[in-house]
Amino acid sequence: MSKIYRLLLLPILALVLSLVVVYAVVPSGGTLTSISNATAPADVAGSHAAIAGNVTEMTVVAFTTTQSWQGYFGNITGTIQLADGSDNVMYNWSLASPEGEIYASVNNSVNWVGTQCYNNTTFTPNLEFYGDTGAGVDTEFEEVLLKGGSNETIFASILEEDMLGFNDASHDFQMLVLEDGHGTDTATRPYYFYVELE
């Protein structure tokens, strides 16, 4: 093999290997710590004194807790590491403000090969999350609905860096997942969380 051929082959091989490494990154599980779990209290019933013969016009404002959604929010810390199969770390890159995504699925194992966005061409932009102003904000805490390679439903939230959330506190993510709580259904459903750090 000529010297020129070897000199050309080495950069091409390095490029191909780097592309394989970049595209081989798949989300992995993480350690979860539940800090709080709360539901809004029910509103107290209002009253009005009825008088025989009167007709009363009223405006009633009420809030009802959803029976279809669970919300998650919080912060992400982590590292990108170079380790062997026994998790012996050769080197790690600590991330003070990680970028990437957090995923939630009812599946404890997701086929990430072939994962794609659900294709609904009539879908309109998502409902807005409430941001730091109390008004809807549709550019923060974006969430995407994905379909895994084996048709798993995956909720994905893009990580933000210390963004003010719905409760005026800094969070890296806010996301909604489906949960059926209609009627007498009080059963819980486990969601498994995966993180992809960049």
N, C-alpha and C positions, 0 to 999 in steps of 0.2 A: 504494500500500500504506500503510495507516495506521501511525502511530508505535507504537501498542499492539500491533498484529499483529507488527511487526518486533521489538519487545521480547520478545514471547512466542516468536517463531520462533528467535531467537538461542540461548537456553538449551536448547531442544529439539534444535536442530542440534548444539550442543556435546555434549549427552548422547549422541546417536546416534553421533557421530564417536568419542567416547571408548569406547563399547561396541565399535565396530568395531576400534579399536586393541587393546583388551584381548583380544578373541577372535581377532585376527589373529596373535598370538604363536605361533610354532611352534618346536620345538627346532632347534638348529643344531649343526653339528659343532664340534669343538674340537681344539686341538693336544694330542697325547698324548705323554707321556714315560714310557717303561717304566723303572721304578726297579729292580725285581727280578723274577725268575721262578724259582720253586722248587717242587719236589715233595718230599713227606716221604720219608725214607729207608726202605728195606725193613727190617723187623725181623730181627734175627739169630735163627737157628733155635735153640730150646732143646733140651736133651738130658736124658735120664734113663738111668741105668745099669740095663740089664735083667738080671735074674737068673732063670735057668731055674726054673720051678715057681712063680714069683710071679705074682700078679694085682695090678695097680696102678691105683688110681683117680686120675685127674688132672683138674685144671682148667686149661684153656688159654685165655689171653687173647691175641687177635691183632687187628691193624689192617691193613686193606687200602686202598690208594689207589683212589678212585673211577675208573671208566672211562667216566663219563657226564657229568661236570660240570667246568667251569673256573670258578675263583673270581677275582673282581677286587675290589680295594679301593684306597682312596686319598683324596686331597683335591681339592677344586675351588676354583679362583680364577677371577675373571672380572669383567666389567663389563656393565652394561646401557648401550647407547649409542644416540645419535641420529646417524646417518650417512647420506651419500648413496650412490648406486649404485656409486661408485668407492671406497667405504669411507673417505671423508674424514669424520672425526669432528667434529661440531659441538659435542657435549657428551657426557660419559660419567659414569655413576654407578658409581664403584668400590665393589665389595662385599667387605668384609673377611671376612664370614661369609655367603656366598650361600645362599639358600634355593631350592628347586626340585627338579628330578629329573635323573637321568642315565639315558640309554637305551642299550641295546646291541641290535644287530640284525646278521644276516649280510647284510642288504641295504644296499648303498651309497647307496641312495636310498629314502626311505620316504614313502609317501603318508599324510600326517598327517591329511588330511580324512577324517573318519569313523572315526578310531582309537578303539577301545573295549576294555574288559576282555574277555578270553575268557570266555564264558558257560558255566560248568560248575556247575550247581546242586547237584551232589553233592560239590563240592570242600570239603575241610576246611582249617582254618588251616595255613599253611606250617610246615614243620619249623623248629625254632628255630635261630637262629644262636647261636654261643657268644659270650657277652658278657664283660665284665671279671671276672666271678666264676668263670669256668670252668663255670658252669651255663647251661643254655639260657635265652635271653632272647627273648621273642617280640614285644617292643614297640620294639626298636631295629633299624635297618637293614632296614626293611620293603621287600619287593620285590613287584612286581605283574607279571603276565603280560598283555600287550596284543596285540591284533590290529590291524594297520594297515588303512587304507582299501583296500589292494590285497591283503589277507590276509597281510601280512608278520608274522612272529613278532617281538615286541619285548619285551625284558626291561627293566623300569623299576625303579629304586631311588630311594626318597625320600631327599633329602639331609638329613643330620643335621649339627649343628654340633659339631665336635671331640668325637665320641663315642668312648669306649674300645671298640676292636674286639677281634677274636678273639686278637690278639697283644699285648694290653694297651697298644697305642699308639693315639693319637688319629687318627681317620679321619672323613671326611665321608660316605663310602659304602662298603658291602660288597654285592656282588651275585654271583649264580650264573648261568651261562649253560650251555646244553647243548653238549656236545662228545663225539662218539662216538670212544672210544679202545679199543673192544673188539677182541679177537683181535690181528691184526697191523696194525690201522689206526693208523698213526703220522702220517698226514697232518694238517697244521694247517688251521684254518679261520679266515679273517679275520672279526673282528667290528668293526662300525663304531659309534662312540660319538657320541651327540648329547646336548646339555645344554639344559635350559630353566631359566633363572635368573629369579628373582622379586625 
